[in-house]
């Protein structure tokens, strides 16, 4: 997956996190054809996505562990106390937290079902992890998780890890480490998810979807719902409308 290797084609591509930046880049490069469970959440545990994939999200799906920990800009910051995942874009202060749990749970179940079906049925799946905030991964631990995932789902699954580090990482079967200049992390600005686009864009430009005929349709669909949403004056309700229809 190096820049000189040519374009890599996959049937479907999903974000593994670590936060929203990975999904933002996939979307920017027309690689996010489907909403995935890790797109807009972040965990204090860097290995949580691997654990979720291995247990097929059984623990993650137990929303009895959700709790509100703060509020900002009319949005509730909600934590899953077992997986340590933070939901930053799903719950709002304009209605009761308890009333929102069921529809949010249903949304994530749709994304989980879609994600697991693709892992089990697609010919080639790429899972991308981007340490946008400087978070790194321990290579031995990653290898252990990847080997378990490949044993469970099959060797048609590939991984790309984009990491800011000067420590060498060794690629292995189905896994590519894409190391970014460690000094770049000093440029990071909170709230601007594509702050390192000049380094990251060439990576995503060398990845493509094998069958991309649906991209124009998805773009038109998104534009349609965003145009419709301008008539919803409440910011939170407008966001919920787009999110619900784009699923």
KOLROMAR-707815 format. One line per 4 residues: number of its first residue (from 1); their letters; for each residue x, z, y of C-alpha. Coordinates in steps of 0.25 Angstrom, whole numbers. Example, Ala and Ser with C-alpha at 12.3 -4.5 7.8 and 13.67 -1.06 7.14 Angstrom:
2
1) AS) 49:31:-18 | 55:29:-4 .
***
This chain:
247
1) XXXX) 0:0:0 | 12:-2:9 | 10:-12:20 | 19:-22:13 .
5) XXXX) 11:-22:0 | 0:-31:6 | -15:-28:6 | -20:-18:-4 .
9) XXXX) -35:-21:-9 | -44:-11:-14 | -59:-11:-18 | -62:2:-10 .
13) XXXX) -54:11:-1 | -57:26:2 | -51:36:11 | -46:49:5 .
17) XXXX) -44:56:18 | -37:64:23 | -46:62:35 | -55:52:42 .
21) XXXX) -43:44:46 | -42:37:33 | -56:32:33 | -55:28:47 .
25) XXXX) -43:19:44 | -50:13:31 | -62:10:40 | -53:4:51 .
29) XXXX) -47:-6:41 | -60:-9:34 | -56:-2:21 | -67:9:21 .
33) XXXX) -79:2:15 | -85:14:10 | -86:28:15 | -78:38:7 .
37) XXXX) -79:53:5 | -66:56:12 | -68:47:24 | -72:58:35 .
41) XXXX) -68:71:29 | -54:79:29 | -49:90:20 | -39:101:22 .
45) XXXX) -35:98:7 | -27:85:7 | -30:83:-8 | -45:85:-7 .
49) XXXX) -48:70:-8 | -41:69:-22 | -48:82:-27 | -62:76:-23 .
53) XXXX) -59:63:-30 | -55:70:-42 | -67:79:-43 | -76:67:-38 .
57) XXXX) -80:75:-26 | -87:86:-33 | -81:98:-25 | -82:90:-12 .
61) XXXX) -97:87:-15 | -101:101:-15 | -105:103:-1 | -108:118:-3 .
65) XXXX) -94:120:2 | -96:113:15 | -95:122:28 | -95:120:43 .
69) XXXX) -82:124:49 | -83:119:63 | -90:110:73 | -85:99:82 .
73) XXXX) -92:88:90 | -105:91:83 | -99:89:70 | -97:100:59 .
77) XXXX) -84:101:53 | -87:105:38 | -78:109:27 | -79:108:12 .
81) XXXX) -73:121:8 | -68:117:-5 | -62:103:-3 | -58:107:11 .
85) XXXX) -65:94:16 | -69:94:31 | -82:85:35 | -79:82:49 .
89) XXXX) -90:70:51 | -102:74:42 | -108:86:48 | -114:88:62 .
93) XXXX) -119:100:70 | -132:93:74 | -139:97:61 | -137:109:51 .
97) XXXX) -125:108:42 | -133:111:30 | -143:99:33 | -131:90:33 .
101) XXXX) -124:94:20 | -133:85:11 | -132:72:19 | -117:73:20 .
105) XXXX) -116:77:6 | -124:64:2 | -115:56:11 | -102:61:4 .
109) XXXX) -109:59:-10 | -111:45:-7 | -97:43:-3 | -91:51:-15 .
113) XXXX) -100:43:-24 | -95:30:-18 | -80:34:-18 | -80:39:-33 .
117) XXXX) -88:26:-37 | -77:18:-31 | -66:26:-37 | -72:24:-51 .
121) XXXX) -76:9:-50 | -68:2:-40 | -56:-6:-44 | -46:-2:-33 .
125) XXXX) -49:10:-24 | -39:15:-13 | -40:29:-8 | -33:32:6 .
129) XXXX) -28:45:11 | -22:46:25 | -15:58:30 | -19:56:45 .
133) XXXX) -16:70:49 | -3:71:43 | -7:77:30 | 2:73:18 .
137) XXXX) -1:74:3 | 8:79:-8 | 12:67:-16 | 12:75:-30 .
141) XXXX) -2:80:-27 | -7:67:-23 | -1:61:-36 | -8:71:-44 .
145) XXXX) -22:68:-38 | -20:53:-38 | -17:53:-53 | -29:61:-56 .
149) XXXX) -38:52:-48 | -32:40:-54 | -35:46:-68 | -49:49:-64 .
153) XXXX) -53:36:-57 | -43:26:-61 | -31:19:-56 | -38:10:-47 .
157) XXXX) -38:20:-36 | -26:19:-26 | -22:29:-15 | -15:27:-2 .
161) XXXX) -10:40:6 | -6:38:20 | 3:50:24 | 11:54:36 .
165) XXXX) 24:58:30 | 39:56:29 | 40:61:15 | 41:50:5 .
169) XXXX) 28:48:-4 | 29:40:-17 | 18:30:-21 | 13:31:-35 .
173) XXXX) 2:24:-43 | -10:20:-35 | -4:28:-23 | 2:24:-10 .
177) XXXX) 8:33:1 | 8:27:15 | 17:36:23 | 15:36:38 .
181) XXXX) 26:40:48 | 25:55:49 | 28:55:64 | 15:47:66 .
185) XXXX) 7:60:63 | 12:65:77 | 3:54:83 | -10:59:77 .
189) XXXX) -21:62:86 | -33:70:82 | -46:62:81 | -39:49:81 .
193) XXXX) -39:45:66 | -32:32:67 | -20:37:75 | -9:31:67 .
197) XXXX) -16:17:65 | -4:9:67 | 3:15:55 | -10:16:46 .
201) XXXX) -17:3:50 | -6:-6:42 | -9:2:29 | -24:0:29 .
205) XXXX) -22:-14:33 | -15:-17:20 | -27:-11:12 | -40:-19:10 .
209) XXXX) -53:-19:2 | -54:-29:-9 | -68:-33:-6 | -70:-32:9 .
213) XXXX) -82:-40:11 | -91:-28:15 | -82:-24:26 | -90:-33:37 .
217) XXXX) -103:-27:32 | -98:-13:33 | -93:-15:47 | -107:-21:51 .
221) XXXX) -114:-10:45 | -106:0:52 | -107:-7:65 | -123:-7:63 .
225) XXXX) -124:8:60 | -115:11:72 | -123:3:81 | -136:9:76 .
229) XXXX) -129:23:78 | -128:21:93 | -142:24:95 | -140:38:89 .
233) XXXX) -135:46:101 | -131:59:93 | -117:57:89 | -118:65:76 .
237) XXXX) -131:58:72 | -124:44:75 | -112:48:66 | -122:52:55 .
241) XXXX) -130:39:56 | -118:30:55 | -112:39:44 | -125:39:36 .
245) XXX) -127:24:36 | -112:20:34 | -112:30:22 .
***
